[in-house]
Amino acid sequence: MYIDLAANYSLLAADRARQHLAVEIKSFLGHSPMNDLEKAVGQYVIYRAVLAERDPQRQLYLAVPQRIIWSLFDQPLGLNTS
């Protein structure tokens, strides 16, 4: 498996006060926020595994729009909202 993390425009890397950070930015523009979440979490897990081998000092974060936090993460997953 080959992943070019540097070429992925949505993955930002930064160094701040001895901290090594990588941020995966997701926009959640699809028709289903839950499907977008599944994809984002899946990519996060893969990137975290790759970073653990290539750059184990770098901490990975997942950035999502605030509206997603309010709508998906403000309630238990799987809760029927209808």
C-alpha positions in Angstrom: 0.0 0.0 0.0 1.3 3.4 -0.9 -0.1 6.6 0.6 1.6 9.9 -0.3 0.5 12.0 2.7 2.4 15.1 1.5 0.4 15.1 -1.8 -3.0 15.0 0.0 -4.2 18.6 0.0 -6.5 18.1 3.0 -3.7 16.8 5.2 -1.7 19.6 6.9 1.5 19.1 8.8 2.9 21.6 11.2 5.5 21.8 14.0 4.6 23.9 17.0 6.6 24.3 20.1 8.1 20.8 19.9 4.8 19.3 18.9 4.5 17.6 15.5 0.9 17.9 14.2 -0.9 16.5 11.2 -4.5 17.6 10.5 -6.9 15.8 8.2 -9.5 18.3 7.1 -12.9 17.1 6.0 -15.7 19.2 4.5 -18.7 16.8 4.8 -20.3 18.0 1.5 -21.9 14.7 0.5 -25.5 13.8 0.6 -25.2 11.8 3.8 -23.2 13.2 6.8 -23.1 9.8 8.3 -21.5 8.3 5.1 -19.0 11.2 5.1 -18.2 10.5 8.7 -17.6 6.8 8.0 -15.2 7.8 5.2 -13.5 10.4 7.3 -12.9 8.0 10.2 -11.7 5.3 7.9 -9.2 7.7 6.3 -8.1 8.9 9.8 -7.4 5.3 10.9 -5.4 4.6 7.8 -3.4 7.8 8.1 -2.8 7.2 11.8 -1.4 3.8 11.0 0.9 5.2 8.3 2.1 8.0 10.4 2.8 5.6 13.3 5.4 4.0 11.0 6.6 7.0 9.0 6.5 9.7 11.6 5.6 8.3 15.0 6.1 11.6 16.8 3.4 13.4 14.8 0.0 13.6 16.4 -2.9 13.3 13.9 -6.1 15.3 14.3 -9.4 15.2 12.3 -11.0 18.6 11.6 -14.7 18.7 10.8 -17.1 21.6 10.3 -18.8 22.9 13.4 -22.2 22.1 12.0 -21.2 18.4 11.9 -20.1 18.5 15.5 -23.5 20.0 16.4 -25.6 17.6 14.3 -23.7 14.3 14.5 -21.7 14.5 17.7 -24.2 16.3 19.9 -26.2 13.1 20.3 -25.3 9.4 20.7 -24.5 7.7 17.4 -27.4 5.6 16.1 -30.1 7.7 17.9 -33.1 8.1 15.7 -33.7 11.8 15.2 -36.9 11.6 13.1 
